[in-house]
Amino acid sequence: MNIEQLLILVLALGVIWGGILLLKQSAKKFNLTDEQKRKIKERQAAWEKEEKEEDKE
């Protein structure tokens, strides 16, 4: 393995590692209000009801 290939390999690994660290650093949890959680549950229930009706047809 010559120096050019080694340099490209190190550069590629650095880009991958940097991307992973950036994703980890920018990830954050969602703090949803009770109202938002209720709306999500309502939409989920409606979607599941729709799916069951489509499966019966």
mmCIF entry with sequence, helices, sheets and N, C-alpha, C, O atoms, coordinates in Angstrom:
data_MODEL
# 
_entry.id   MODEL 
# 
_entity.id                         1 
_entity.type                       polymer 
_entity.pdbx_number_of_molecules   1 
# 
_entity_poly.entity_id                      1 
_entity_poly.type                           'polypeptide(L)' 
_entity_poly.nstd_linkage                   no 
_entity_poly.nstd_monomer                   no 
_entity_poly.pdbx_seq_one_letter_code       MNIEQLLILVLALGVIWGGILLLKQSAKKFNLTDEQKRKIKERQAAWEKEEKEEDKE 
_entity_poly.pdbx_seq_one_letter_code_can   MNIEQLLILVLALGVIWGGILLLKQSAKKFNLTDEQKRKIKERQAAWEKEEKEEDKE 
_entity_poly.pdbx_strand_id                 A 
# 
loop_
_entity_poly_seq.entity_id 
_entity_poly_seq.num 
_entity_poly_seq.mon_id 
_entity_poly_seq.hetero 
1 1  MET n 
1 2  ASN n 
1 3  ILE n 
1 4  GLU n 
1 5  GLN n 
1 6  LEU n 
1 7  LEU n 
1 8  ILE n 
1 9  LEU n 
1 10 VAL n 
1 11 LEU n 
1 12 ALA n 
1 13 LEU n 
1 14 GLY n 
1 15 VAL n 
1 16 ILE n 
1 17 TRP n 
1 18 GLY n 
1 19 GLY n 
1 20 ILE n 
1 21 LEU n 
1 22 LEU n 
1 23 LEU n 
1 24 LYS n 
1 25 GLN n 
1 26 SER n 
1 27 ALA n 
1 28 LYS n 
1 29 LYS n 
1 30 PHE n 
1 31 ASN n 
1 32 LEU n 
1 33 THR n 
1 34 ASP n 
1 35 GLU n 
1 36 GLN n 
1 37 LYS n 
1 38 ARG n 
1 39 LYS n 
1 40 ILE n 
1 41 LYS n 
1 42 GLU n 
1 43 ARG n 
1 44 GLN n 
1 45 ALA n 
1 46 ALA n 
1 47 TRP n 
1 48 GLU n 
1 49 LYS n 
1 50 GLU n 
1 51 GLU n 
1 52 LYS n 
1 53 GLU n 
1 54 GLU n 
1 55 ASP n 
1 56 LYS n 
1 57 GLU n 
# 
_struct_asym.id          A 
_struct_asym.entity_id   1 
# 
loop_
_struct_conf.conf_type_id 
_struct_conf.id 
_struct_conf.pdbx_PDB_helix_id 
_struct_conf.beg_label_comp_id 
_struct_conf.beg_label_asym_id 
_struct_conf.beg_label_seq_id 
_struct_conf.pdbx_beg_PDB_ins_code 
_struct_conf.end_label_comp_id 
_struct_conf.end_label_asym_id 
_struct_conf.end_label_seq_id 
_struct_conf.pdbx_end_PDB_ins_code 
_struct_conf.beg_auth_comp_id 
_struct_conf.beg_auth_asym_id 
_struct_conf.beg_auth_seq_id 
_struct_conf.end_auth_comp_id 
_struct_conf.end_auth_asym_id 
_struct_conf.end_auth_seq_id 
_struct_conf.pdbx_PDB_helix_class 
_struct_conf.details 
_struct_conf.pdbx_PDB_helix_length 
HELX_P HELX_P1 AA1 ILE A 3  ? SER A 26 ? ILE A 3  SER A 26 1 ? 24 
HELX_P HELX_P2 AA2 ASP A 34 ? LYS A 56 ? ASP A 34 LYS A 56 1 ? 23 
# 
_struct_conf_type.id          HELX_P 
_struct_conf_type.criteria    ? 
_struct_conf_type.reference   ? 
# 
loop_
_atom_site.group_PDB 
_atom_site.id 
_atom_site.type_symbol 
_atom_site.label_atom_id 
_atom_site.label_alt_id 
_atom_site.label_comp_id 
_atom_site.label_asym_id 
_atom_site.label_entity_id 
_atom_site.label_seq_id 
_atom_site.pdbx_PDB_ins_code 
_atom_site.Cartn_x 
_atom_site.Cartn_y 
_atom_site.Cartn_z 
_atom_site.occupancy 
_atom_site.B_iso_or_equiv 
_atom_site.pdbx_formal_charge 
_atom_site.auth_seq_id 
_atom_site.auth_comp_id 
_atom_site.auth_asym_id 
_atom_site.auth_atom_id 
_atom_site.pdbx_PDB_model_num 
ATOM 1   N N  . MET A 1 1  ? 0.857   -1.169 0.000  1.00 0.00 ? 1  MET A N  1 
ATOM 2   C CA . MET A 1 1  ? 0.000   0.000  0.000  1.00 0.00 ? 1  MET A CA 1 
ATOM 3   C C  . MET A 1 1  ? 0.905   1.234  0.000  1.00 0.00 ? 1  MET A C  1 
ATOM 4   O O  . MET A 1 1  ? 1.722   1.434  0.899  1.00 0.00 ? 1  MET A O  1 
ATOM 5   N N  . ASN A 1 2  ? 0.732   2.039  -1.022 1.00 0.00 ? 2  ASN A N  1 
ATOM 6   C CA . ASN A 1 2  ? 1.586   3.225  -1.090 1.00 0.00 ? 2  ASN A CA 1 
ATOM 7   C C  . ASN A 1 2  ? 0.985   4.370  -0.272 1.00 0.00 ? 2  ASN A C  1 
ATOM 8   O O  . ASN A 1 2  ? -0.106  4.249  0.286  1.00 0.00 ? 2  ASN A O  1 
ATOM 9   N N  . ILE A 1 3  ? 1.701   5.453  -0.215 1.00 0.00 ? 3  ILE A N  1 
ATOM 10  C CA . ILE A 1 3  ? 1.327   6.579  0.648  1.00 0.00 ? 3  ILE A CA 1 
ATOM 11  C C  . ILE A 1 3  ? 0.026   7.237  0.184  1.00 0.00 ? 3  ILE A C  1 
ATOM 12  O O  . ILE A 1 3  ? -0.752  7.714  1.011  1.00 0.00 ? 3  ILE A O  1 
ATOM 13  N N  . GLU A 1 4  ? -0.217  7.266  -1.129 1.00 0.00 ? 4  GLU A N  1 
ATOM 14  C CA . GLU A 1 4  ? -1.445  7.883  -1.640 1.00 0.00 ? 4  GLU A CA 1 
ATOM 15  C C  . GLU A 1 4  ? -2.677  7.095  -1.208 1.00 0.00 ? 4  GLU A C  1 
ATOM 16  O O  . GLU A 1 4  ? -3.676  7.677  -0.786 1.00 0.00 ? 4  GLU A O  1 
ATOM 17  N N  . GLN A 1 5  ? -2.603  5.789  -1.315 1.00 0.00 ? 5  GLN A N  1 
ATOM 18  C CA . GLN A 1 5  ? -3.730  4.953  -0.903 1.00 0.00 ? 5  GLN A CA 1 
ATOM 19  C C  . GLN A 1 5  ? -3.973  5.065  0.595  1.00 0.00 ? 5  GLN A C  1 
ATOM 20  O O  . GLN A 1 5  ? -5.119  5.116  1.044  1.00 0.00 ? 5  GLN A O  1 
ATOM 21  N N  . LEU A 1 6  ? -2.911  5.103  1.353  1.00 0.00 ? 6  LEU A N  1 
ATOM 22  C CA . LEU A 1 6  ? -3.027  5.243  2.800  1.00 0.00 ? 6  LEU A CA 1 
ATOM 23  C C  . LEU A 1 6  ? -3.663  6.584  3.163  1.00 0.00 ? 6  LEU A C  1 
ATOM 24  O O  . LEU A 1 6  ? -4.505  6.657  4.057  1.00 0.00 ? 6  LEU A O  1 
ATOM 25  N N  . LEU A 1 7  ? -3.257  7.631  2.470  1.00 0.00 ? 7  LEU A N  1 
ATOM 26  C CA . LEU A 1 7  ? -3.813  8.961  2.711  1.00 0.00 ? 7  LEU A CA 1 
ATOM 27  C C  . LEU A 1 7  ? -5.309  8.997  2.380  1.00 0.00 ? 7  LEU A C  1 
ATOM 28  O O  . LEU A 1 7  ? -6.094  9.569  3.136  1.00 0.00 ? 7  LEU A O  1 
ATOM 29  N N  . ILE A 1 8  ? -5.701  8.401  1.274  1.00 0.00 ? 8  ILE A N  1 
ATOM 30  C CA . ILE A 1 8  ? -7.119  8.348  0.893  1.00 0.00 ? 8  ILE A CA 1 
ATOM 31  C C  . ILE A 1 8  ? -7.912  7.547  1.915  1.00 0.00 ? 8  ILE A C  1 
ATOM 32  O O  . ILE A 1 8  ? -9.022  7.935  2.277  1.00 0.00 ? 8  ILE A O  1 
ATOM 33  N N  . LEU A 1 9  ? -7.358  6.440  2.381  1.00 0.00 ? 9  LEU A N  1 
ATOM 34  C CA . LEU A 1 9  ? -8.035  5.620  3.382  1.00 0.00 ? 9  LEU A CA 1 
ATOM 35  C C  . LEU A 1 9  ? -8.235  6.391  4.683  1.00 0.00 ? 9  LEU A C  1 
ATOM 36  O O  . LEU A 1 9  ? -9.323  6.369  5.257  1.00 0.00 ? 9  LEU A O  1 
ATOM 37  N N  . VAL A 1 10 ? -7.199  7.065  5.143  1.00 0.00 ? 10 VAL A N  1 
ATOM 38  C CA . VAL A 1 10 ? -7.292  7.848  6.379  1.00 0.00 ? 10 VAL A CA 1 
ATOM 39  C C  . VAL A 1 10 ? -8.297  8.979  6.208  1.00 0.00 ? 10 VAL A C  1 
ATOM 40  O O  . VAL A 1 10 ? -9.078  9.254  7.120  1.00 0.00 ? 10 VAL A O  1 
ATOM 41  N N  . LEU A 1 11 ? -8.289  9.629  5.069  1.00 0.00 ? 11 LEU A N  1 
ATOM 42  C CA . LEU A 1 11 ? -9.229  10.715 4.796  1.00 0.00 ? 11 LEU A CA 1 
ATOM 43  C C  . LEU A 1 11 ? -10.672 10.203 4.784  1.00 0.00 ? 11 LEU A C  1 
ATOM 44  O O  . LEU A 1 11 ? -11.558 10.833 5.362  1.00 0.00 ? 11 LEU A O  1 
ATOM 45  N N  . ALA A 1 12 ? -10.908 9.072  4.134  1.00 0.00 ? 12 ALA A N  1 
ATOM 46  C CA . ALA A 1 12 ? -12.257 8.504  4.084  1.00 0.00 ? 12 ALA A CA 1 
ATOM 47  C C  . ALA A 1 12 ? -12.737 8.120  5.483  1.00 0.00 ? 12 ALA A C  1 
ATOM 48  O O  . ALA A 1 12 ? -13.879 8.402  5.847  1.00 0.00 ? 12 ALA A O  1 
ATOM 49  N N  . LEU A 1 13 ? -11.877 7.484  6.260  1.00 0.00 ? 13 LEU A N  1 
ATOM 50  C CA . LEU A 1 13 ? -12.258 7.116  7.624  1.00 0.00 ? 13 LEU A CA 1 
ATOM 51  C C  . LEU A 1 13 ? -12.520 8.354  8.478  1.00 0.00 ? 13 LEU A C  1 
ATOM 52  O O  . LEU A 1 13 ? -13.419 8.353  9.319  1.00 0.00 ? 13 LEU A O  1 
ATOM 53  N N  . GLY A 1 14 ? -11.746 9.395  8.266  1.00 0.00 ? 14 GLY A N  1 
ATOM 54  C CA . GLY A 1 14 ? -11.953 10.646 8.992  1.00 0.00 ? 14 GLY A CA 1 
ATOM 55  C C  . GLY A 1 14 ? -13.288 11.287 8.661  1.00 0.00 ? 14 GLY A C  1 
ATOM 56  O O  . GLY A 1 14 ? -13.967 11.807 9.547  1.00 0.00 ? 14 GLY A O  1 
ATOM 57  N N  . VAL A 1 15 ? -13.667 11.254 7.396  1.00 0.00 ? 15 VAL A N  1 
ATOM 58  C CA . VAL A 1 15 ? -14.958 11.813 6.983  1.00 0.00 ? 15 VAL A CA 1 
ATOM 59  C C  . VAL A 1 15 ? -16.101 11.017 7.604  1.00 0.00 ? 15 VAL A C  1 
ATOM 60  O O  . VAL A 1 15 ? -17.071 11.600 8.088  1.00 0.00 ? 15 VAL A O  1 
ATOM 61  N N  . ILE A 1 16 ? -15.993 9.702  7.591  1.00 0.00 ? 16 ILE A N  1 
ATOM 62  C CA . ILE A 1 16 ? -17.033 8.852  8.186  1.00 0.00 ? 16 ILE A CA 1 
ATOM 63  C C  . ILE A 1 16 ? -17.121 9.105  9.684  1.00 0.00 ? 16 ILE A C  1 
ATOM 64  O O  . ILE A 1 16 ? -18.214 9.289  10.220 1.00 0.00 ? 16 ILE A O  1 
ATOM 65  N N  . TRP A 1 17 ? -15.991 9.115  10.354 1.00 0.00 ? 17 TRP A N  1 
ATOM 66  C CA . TRP A 1 17 ? -15.962 9.342  11.809 1.00 0.00 ? 17 TRP A CA 1 
ATOM 67  C C  . TRP A 1 17 ? -16.526 10.717 12.156 1.00 0.00 ? 17 TRP A C  1 
ATOM 68  O O  . TRP A 1 17 ? -17.286 10.857 13.114 1.00 0.00 ? 17 TRP A O  1 
ATOM 69  N N  . GLY A 1 18 ? -16.159 11.720 11.384 1.00 0.00 ? 18 GLY A N  1 
ATOM 70  C CA . GLY A 1 18 ? -16.663 13.071 11.612 1.00 0.00 ? 18 GLY A CA 1 
ATOM 71  C C  . GLY A 1 18 ? -18.167 13.151 11.426 1.00 0.00 ? 18 GLY A C  1 
ATOM 72  O O  . GLY A 1 18 ? -18.851 13.832 12.191 1.00 0.00 ? 18 GLY A O  1 
ATOM 73  N N  . GLY A 1 19 ? -18.689 12.465 10.423 1.00 0.00 ? 19 GLY A N  1 
ATOM 74  C CA . GLY A 1 19 ? -20.134 12.445 10.198 1.00 0.00 ? 19 GLY A CA 1 
ATOM 75  C C  . GLY A 1 19 ? -20.875 11.796 11.345 1.00 0.00 ? 19 GLY A C  1 
ATOM 76  O O  . GLY A 1 19 ? -21.930 12.273 11.764 1.00 0.00 ? 19 GLY A O  1 
ATOM 77  N N  . ILE A 1 20 ? -20.324 10.708 11.852 1.00 0.00 ? 20 ILE A N  1 
ATOM 78  C CA . ILE A 1 20 ? -20.950 10.023 12.991 1.00 0.00 ? 20 ILE A CA 1 
ATOM 79  C C  . ILE A 1 20 ? -20.949 10.922 14.218 1.00 0.00 ? 20 ILE A C  1 
ATOM 80  O O  . ILE A 1 20 ? -21.960 11.022 14.913 1.00 0.00 ? 20 ILE A O  1 
ATOM 81  N N  . LEU A 1 21 ? -19.841 11.568 14.486 1.00 0.00 ? 21 LEU A N  1 
ATOM 82  C CA . LEU A 1 21 ? -19.770 12.468 15.643 1.00 0.00 ? 21 LEU A CA 1 
ATOM 83  C C  . LEU A 1 21 ? -20.717 13.654 15.487 1.00 0.00 ? 21 LEU A C  1 
ATOM 84  O O  . LEU A 1 21 ? -21.325 14.091 16.464 1.00 0.00 ? 21 LEU A O  1 
ATOM 85  N N  . LEU A 1 22 ? -20.848 14.173 14.283 1.00 0.00 ? 22 LEU A N  1 
ATOM 86  C CA . LEU A 1 22 ? -21.760 15.290 14.039 1.00 0.00 ? 22 LEU A CA 1 
ATOM 87  C C  . LEU A 1 22 ? -23.206 14.876 14.291 1.00 0.00 ? 22 LEU A C  1 
ATOM 88  O O  . LEU A 1 22 ? -23.968 15.618 14.909 1.00 0.00 ? 22 LEU A O  1 
ATOM 89  N N  . LEU A 1 23 ? -23.581 13.697 13.815 1.00 0.00 ? 23 LEU A N  1 
ATOM 90  C CA . LEU A 1 23 ? -24.935 13.199 14.060 1.00 0.00 ? 23 LEU A CA 1 
ATOM 91  C C  . LEU A 1 23 ? -25.189 13.002 15.546 1.00 0.00 ? 23 LEU A C  1 
ATOM 92  O O  . LEU A 1 23 ? -26.252 13.354 16.057 1.00 0.00 ? 23 LEU A O  1 
ATOM 93  N N  . LYS A 1 24 ? -24.214 12.441 16.229 1.00 0.00 ? 24 LYS A N  1 
ATOM 94  C CA . LYS A 1 24 ? -24.361 12.213 17.666 1.00 0.00 ? 24 LYS A CA 1 
ATOM 95  C C  . LYS A 1 24 ? -24.510 13.528 18.417 1.00 0.00 ? 24 LYS A C  1 
ATOM 96  O O  . LYS A 1 24 ? -25.318 13.631 19.340 1.00 0.00 ? 24 LYS A O  1 
ATOM 97  N N  . GLN A 1 25 ? -23.746 14.518 18.031 1.00 0.00 ? 25 GLN A N  1 
ATOM 98  C CA . GLN A 1 25 ? -23.766 15.805 18.712 1.00 0.00 ? 25 GLN A CA 1 
ATOM 99  C C  . GLN A 1 25 ? -25.068 16.557 18.445 1.00 0.00 ? 25 GLN A C  1 
ATOM 100 O O  . GLN A 1 25 ? -25.570 17.252 19.328 1.00 0.00 ? 25 GLN A O  1 
ATOM 101 N N  . SER A 1 26 ? -25.613 16.425 17.248 1.00 0.00 ? 26 SER A N  1 
ATOM 102 C CA . SER A 1 26 ? -26.804 17.195 16.896 1.00 0.00 ? 26 SER A CA 1 
ATOM 103 C C  . SER A 1 26 ? -28.102 16.489 17.278 1.00 0.00 ? 26 SER A C  1 
ATOM 104 O O  . SER A 1 26 ? -29.174 17.088 17.199 1.00 0.00 ? 26 SER A O  1 
ATOM 105 N N  . ALA A 1 27 ? -28.021 15.247 17.685 1.00 0.00 ? 27 ALA A N  1 
ATOM 106 C CA . ALA A 1 27 ? -29.227 14.514 18.073 1.00 0.00 ? 27 ALA A CA 1 
ATOM 107 C C  . ALA A 1 27 ? -29.720 15.030 19.413 1.00 0.00 ? 27 ALA A C  1 
ATOM 108 O O  . ALA A 1 27 ? -28.942 15.238 20.344 1.00 0.00 ? 27 ALA A O  1 
ATOM 109 N N  . LYS A 1 28 ? -31.031 15.232 19.492 1.00 0.00 ? 28 LYS A N  1 
ATOM 110 C CA . LYS A 1 28 ? -31.603 15.673 20.762 1.00 0.00 ? 28 LYS A CA 1 
ATOM 111 C C  . LYS A 1 28 ? -32.996 15.078 20.907 1.00 0.00 ? 28 LYS A C  1 
ATOM 112 O O  . LYS A 1 28 ? -33.636 14.731 19.915 1.00 0.00 ? 28 LYS A O  1 
ATOM 113 N N  . LYS A 1 29 ? -33.451 14.964 22.118 1.00 0.00 ? 29 LYS A N  1 
ATOM 114 C CA . LYS A 1 29 ? -34.750 14.375 22.385 1.00 0.00 ? 29 LYS A CA 1 
ATOM 115 C C  . LYS A 1 29 ? -35.839 15.404 22.131 1.00 0.00 ? 29 LYS A C  1 
ATOM 116 O O  . LYS A 1 29 ? -35.620 16.613 22.214 1.00 0.00 ? 29 LYS A O  1 
ATOM 117 N N  . PHE A 1 30 ? -37.020 14.882 21.818 1.00 0.00 ? 30 PHE A N  1 
ATOM 118 C CA . PHE A 1 30 ? -38.180 15.736 21.648 1.00 0.00 ? 30 PHE A CA 1 
ATOM 119 C C  . PHE A 1 30 ? -38.881 15.873 22.984 1.00 0.00 ? 30 PHE A C  1 
ATOM 120 O O  . PHE A 1 30 ? -39.183 14.873 23.635 1.00 0.00 ? 30 PHE A O  1 
ATOM 121 N N  . ASN A 1 31 ? -39.136 17.077 23.387 1.00 0.00 ? 31 ASN A N  1 
ATOM 122 C CA . ASN A 1 31 ? -39.914 17.322 24.589 1.00 0.00 ? 31 ASN A CA 1 
ATOM 123 C C  . ASN A 1 31 ? -41.313 17.738 24.145 1.00 0.00 ? 31 ASN A C  1 
ATOM 124 O O  . ASN A 1 31 ? -41.569 18.911 23.871 1.00 0.00 ? 31 ASN A O  1 
ATOM 125 N N  . LEU A 1 32 ? -42.210 16.763 24.080 1.00 0.00 ? 32 LEU A N  1 
ATOM 126 C CA . LEU A 1 32 ? -43.563 17.021 23.607 1.00 0.00 ? 32 LEU A CA 1 
ATOM 127 C C  . LEU A 1 32 ? -44.472 17.389 24.766 1.00 0.00 ? 32 LEU A C  1 
ATOM 128 O O  . LEU A 1 32 ? -44.330 16.883 25.879 1.00 0.00 ? 32 LEU A O  1 
ATOM 129 N N  . THR A 1 33 ? -45.403 18.278 24.478 1.00 0.00 ? 33 THR A N  1 
ATOM 130 C CA . THR A 1 33 ? -46.400 18.630 25.485 1.00 0.00 ? 33 THR A CA 1 
ATOM 131 C C  . THR A 1 33 ? -47.451 17.527 25.534 1.00 0.00 ? 33 THR A C  1 
ATOM 132 O O  . THR A 1 33 ? -47.513 16.681 24.642 1.00 0.00 ? 33 THR A O  1 
ATOM 133 N N  . ASP A 1 34 ? -48.270 17.540 26.571 1.00 0.00 ? 34 ASP A N  1 
ATOM 134 C CA . ASP A 1 34 ? -49.334 16.542 26.687 1.00 0.00 ? 34 ASP A CA 1 
ATOM 135 C C  . ASP A 1 34 ? -50.306 16.645 25.516 1.00 0.00 ? 34 ASP A C  1 
ATOM 136 O O  . ASP A 1 34 ? -50.814 15.631 25.037 1.00 0.00 ? 34 ASP A O  1 
ATOM 137 N N  . GLU A 1 35 ? -50.564 17.858 25.060 1.00 0.00 ? 35 GLU A N  1 
ATOM 138 C CA . GLU A 1 35 ? -51.466 18.076 23.922 1.00 0.00 ? 35 GLU A CA 1 
ATOM 139 C C  . GLU A 1 35 ? -50.896 17.435 22.656 1.00 0.00 ? 35 GLU A C  1 
ATOM 140 O O  . GLU A 1 35 ? -51.628 16.793 21.903 1.00 0.00 ? 35 GLU A O  1 
ATOM 141 N N  . GLN A 1 36 ? -49.613 17.603 22.423 1.00 0.00 ? 36 GLN A N  1 
ATOM 142 C CA . GLN A 1 36 ? -48.979 17.012 21.252 1.00 0.00 ? 36 GLN A CA 1 
ATOM 143 C C  . GLN A 1 36 ? -49.006 15.488 21.325 1.00 0.00 ? 36 GLN A C  1 
ATOM 144 O O  . GLN A 1 36 ? -49.249 14.821 20.320 1.00 0.00 ? 36 GLN A O  1 
ATOM 145 N N  . LYS A 1 37 ? -48.757 14.938 22.510 1.00 0.00 ? 37 LYS A N  1 
ATOM 146 C CA . LYS A 1 37 ? -48.803 13.483 22.684 1.00 0.00 ? 37 LYS A CA 1 
ATOM 147 C C  . LYS A 1 37 ? -50.204 12.953 22.420 1.00 0.00 ? 37 LYS A C  1 
ATOM 148 O O  . LYS A 1 37 ? -50.367 11.897 21.809 1.00 0.00 ? 37 LYS A O  1 
ATOM 149 N N  . ARG A 1 38 ? -51.225 13.691 22.884 1.00 0.00 ? 38 ARG A N  1 
ATOM 150 C CA . ARG A 1 38 ? -52.612 13.275 22.680 1.00 0.00 ? 38 ARG A CA 1 
ATOM 151 C C  . ARG A 1 38 ? -52.946 13.269 21.185 1.00 0.00 ? 38 ARG A C  1 
ATOM 152 O O  . ARG A 1 38 ? -53.583 12.336 20.695 1.00 0.00 ? 38 ARG A O  1 
ATOM 153 N N  . LYS A 1 39 ? -52.522 14.301 20.467 1.00 0.00 ? 39 LYS A N  1 
ATOM 154 C CA . LYS A 1 39 ? -52.790 14.375 19.029 1.00 0.00 ? 39 LYS A CA 1 
ATOM 155 C C  . LYS A 1 39 ? -52.103 13.235 18.281 1.00 0.00 ? 39 LYS A C  1 
ATOM 156 O O  . LYS A 1 39 ? -52.667 12.669 17.345 1.00 0.00 ? 39 LYS A O  1 
ATOM 157 N N  . ILE A 1 40 ? -50.895 12.906 18.696 1.00 0.00 ? 40 ILE A N  1 
ATOM 158 C CA . ILE A 1 40 ? -50.168 11.803 18.059 1.00 0.00 ? 40 ILE A CA 1 
ATOM 159 C C  . ILE A 1 40 ? -50.915 10.494 18.262 1.00 0.00 ? 40 ILE A C  1 
ATOM 160 O O  . ILE A 1 40 ? -51.057 9.704  17.329 1.00 0.00 ? 40 ILE A O  1 
ATOM 161 N N  . LYS A 1 41 ? -51.391 10.264 19.479 1.00 0.00 ? 41 LYS A N  1 
ATOM 162 C CA . LYS A 1 41 ? -52.137 9.037  19.763 1.00 0.00 ? 41 LYS A CA 1 
ATOM 163 C C  . LYS A 1 41 ? -53.431 8.983  18.965 1.00 0.00 ? 41 LYS A C  1 
ATOM 164 O O  . LYS A 1 41 ? -53.817 7.918  18.484 1.00 0.00 ? 41 LYS A O  1 
ATOM 165 N N  . GLU A 1 42 ? -54.106 10.124 18.820 1.00 0.00 ? 42 GLU A N  1 
ATOM 166 C CA . GLU A 1 42 ? -55.344 10.167 18.036 1.00 0.00 ? 42 GLU A CA 1 
ATOM 167 C C  . GLU A 1 42 ? -55.073 9.842  16.573 1.00 0.00 ? 42 GLU A C  1 
ATOM 168 O O  . GLU A 1 42 ? -55.807 9.065  15.962 1.00 0.00 ? 42 GLU A O  1 
ATOM 169 N N  . ARG A 1 43 ? -54.032 10.426 16.014 1.00 0.00 ? 43 ARG A N  1 
ATOM 170 C CA . ARG A 1 43 ? -53.694 10.149 14.615 1.00 0.00 ? 43 ARG A CA 1 
ATOM 171 C C  . ARG A 1 43 ? -53.302 8.694  14.423 1.00 0.00 ? 43 ARG A C  1 
ATOM 172 O O  . ARG A 1 43 ? -53.659 8.075  13.421 1.00 0.00 ? 43 ARG A O  1 
ATOM 173 N N  . GLN A 1 44 ? -52.563 8.147  15.389 1.00 0.00 ? 44 GLN A N  1 
ATOM 174 C CA . GLN A 1 44 ? -52.153 6.744  15.305 1.00 0.00 ? 44 GLN A CA 1 
ATOM 175 C C  . GLN A 1 44 ? -53.369 5.831  15.342 1.00 0.00 ? 44 GLN A C  1 
ATOM 176 O O  . GLN A 1 44 ? -53.451 4.872  14.575 1.00 0.00 ? 44 GLN A O  1 
ATOM 177 N N  . ALA A 1 45 ? -54.316 6.126  16.234 1.00 0.00 ? 45 ALA A N  1 
ATOM 178 C CA . ALA A 1 45 ? -55.533 5.316  16.337 1.00 0.00 ? 45 ALA A CA 1 
ATOM 179 C C  . ALA A 1 45 ? -56.341 5.406  15.049 1.00 0.00 ? 45 ALA A C  1 
ATOM 180 O O  . ALA A 1 45 ? -56.851 4.393  14.569 1.00 0.00 ? 45 ALA A O  1 
ATOM 181 N N  . ALA A 1 46 ? -56.464 6.602  14.483 1.00 0.00 ? 46 ALA A N  1 
ATOM 182 C CA . ALA A 1 46 ? -57.206 6.770  13.232 1.00 0.00 ? 46 ALA A CA 1 
ATOM 183 C C  . ALA A 1 46 ? -56.519 6.016  12.100 1.00 0.00 ? 46 ALA A C  1 
ATOM 184 O O  . ALA A 1 46 ? -57.186 5.392  11.275 1.00 0.00 ? 46 ALA A O  1 
ATOM 185 N N  . TRP A 1 47 ? -55.203 6.071  12.056 1.00 0.00 ? 47 TRP A N  1 
ATOM 186 C CA . TRP A 1 47 ? -54.463 5.377  11.012 1.00 0.00 ? 47 TRP A CA 1 
ATOM 187 C C  . TRP A 1 47 ? -54.644 3.863  11.137 1.00 0.00 ? 47 TRP A C  1 
ATOM 188 O O  . TRP A 1 47 ? -54.843 3.176  10.135 1.00 0.00 ? 47 TRP A O  1 
ATOM 189 N N  . GLU A 1 48 ? -54.576 3.345  12.362 1.00 0.00 ? 48 GLU A N  1 
ATOM 190 C CA . GLU A 1 48 ? -54.757 1.909  12.577 1.00 0.00 ? 48 GLU A CA 1 
ATOM 191 C C  . GLU A 1 48 ? -56.167 1.478  12.205 1.00 0.00 ? 48 GLU A C  1 
ATOM 192 O O  . GLU A 1 48 ? -56.353 0.402  11.638 1.00 0.00 ? 48 GLU A O  1 
ATOM 193 N N  . LYS A 1 49 ? -57.166 2.306  12.516 1.00 0.00 ? 49 LYS A N  1 
ATOM 194 C CA . LYS A 1 49 ? -58.553 2.000  12.154 1.00 0.00 ? 49 LYS A CA 1 
ATOM 195 C C  . LYS A 1 49 ? -58.691 1.942  10.635 1.00 0.00 ? 49 LYS A C  1 
ATOM 196 O O  . LYS A 1 49 ? -59.348 1.048  10.103 1.00 0.00 ? 49 LYS A O  1 
ATOM 197 N N  . GLU A 1 50 ? -58.075 2.888  9.943  1.00 0.00 ? 50 GLU A N  1 
ATOM 198 C CA . GLU A 1 50 ? -58.097 2.914  8.487  1.00 0.00 ? 50 GLU A CA 1 
ATOM 199 C C  . GLU A 1 50 ? -57.447 1.662  7.911  1.00 0.00 ? 50 GLU A C  1 
ATOM 200 O O  . GLU A 1 50 ? -57.962 1.070  6.963  1.00 0.00 ? 50 GLU A O  1 
ATOM 201 N N  . GLU A 1 51 ? -56.326 1.263  8.479  1.00 0.00 ? 51 GLU A N  1 
ATOM 202 C CA . GLU A 1 51 ? -55.616 0.078  8.007  1.00 0.00 ? 51 GLU A CA 1 
ATOM 203 C C  . GLU A 1 51 ? -56.465 -1.180 8.191  1.00 0.00 ? 51 GLU A C  1 
ATOM 204 O O  . GLU A 1 51 ? -56.499 -2.037 7.308  1.00 0.00 ? 51 GLU A O  1 
ATOM 205 N N  . LYS A 1 52 ? -57.143 -1.295 9.322  1.00 0.00 ? 52 LYS A N  1 
ATOM 206 C CA . LYS A 1 52 ? -57.994 -2.457 9.566  1.00 0.00 ? 52 LYS A CA 1 
ATOM 207 C C  . LYS A 1 52 ? -59.133 -2.508 8.562  1.00 0.00 ? 52 LYS A C  1 
ATOM 208 O O  . LYS A 1 52 ? -59.482 -3.583 8.073  1.00 0.00 ? 52 LYS A O  1 
ATOM 209 N N  . GLU A 1 53 ? -59.722 -1.345 8.247  1.00 0.00 ? 53 GLU A N  1 
ATOM 210 C CA . GLU A 1 53 ? -60.812 -1.300 7.275  1.00 0.00 ? 53 GLU A CA 1 
ATOM 211 C C  . GLU A 1 53 ? -60.315 -1.691 5.892  1.00 0.00 ? 53 GLU A C  1 
ATOM 212 O O  . GLU A 1 53 ? -61.022 -2.384 5.159  1.00 0.00 ? 53 GLU A O  1 
ATOM 213 N N  . GLU A 1 54 ? -59.123 -1.265 5.525  1.00 0.00 ? 54 GLU A N  1 
ATOM 214 C CA . GLU A 1 54 ? -58.562 -1.621 4.225  1.00 0.00 ? 54 GLU A CA 1 
ATOM 215 C C  . GLU A 1 54 ? -58.247 -3.113 4.160  1.00 0.00 ? 54 GLU A C  1 
ATOM 216 O O  . GLU A 1 54 ? -58.411 -3.732 3.109  1.00 0.00 ? 54 GLU A O  1 
ATOM 217 N N  . ASP A 1 55 ? -57.802 -3.692 5.260  1.00 0.00 ? 55 ASP A N  1 
ATOM 218 C CA . ASP A 1 55 ? -57.479 -5.115 5.281  1.00 0.00 ? 55 ASP A CA 1 
ATOM 219 C C  . ASP A 1 55 ? -58.727 -5.976 5.140  1.00 0.00 ? 55 ASP A C  1 
ATOM 220 O O  . ASP A 1 55 ? -58.667 -7.067 4.573  1.00 0.00 ? 55 ASP A O  1 
ATOM 221 N N  . LYS A 1 56 ? -59.859 -5.495 5.652  1.00 0.00 ? 56 LYS A N  1 
ATOM 222 C CA . LYS A 1 56 ? -61.106 -6.255 5.572  1.00 0.00 ? 56 LYS A CA 1 
ATOM 223 C C  . LYS A 1 56 ? -61.644 -6.292 4.150  1.00 0.00 ? 56 LYS A C  1 
ATOM 224 O O  . LYS A 1 56 ? -62.346 -7.232 3.778  1.00 0.00 ? 56 LYS A O  1 
ATOM 225 N N  . GLU A 1 57 ? -61.326 -5.292 3.363  1.00 0.00 ? 57 GLU A N  1 
ATOM 226 C CA . GLU A 1 57 ? -61.848 -5.210 1.991  1.00 0.00 ? 57 GLU A CA 1 
ATOM 227 C C  . GLU A 1 57 ? -61.168 -6.140 1.054  1.00 0.00 ? 57 GLU A C  1 
ATOM 228 O O  . GLU A 1 57 ? -61.504 -6.179 -0.130 1.00 0.00 ? 57 GLU A O  1 
# 
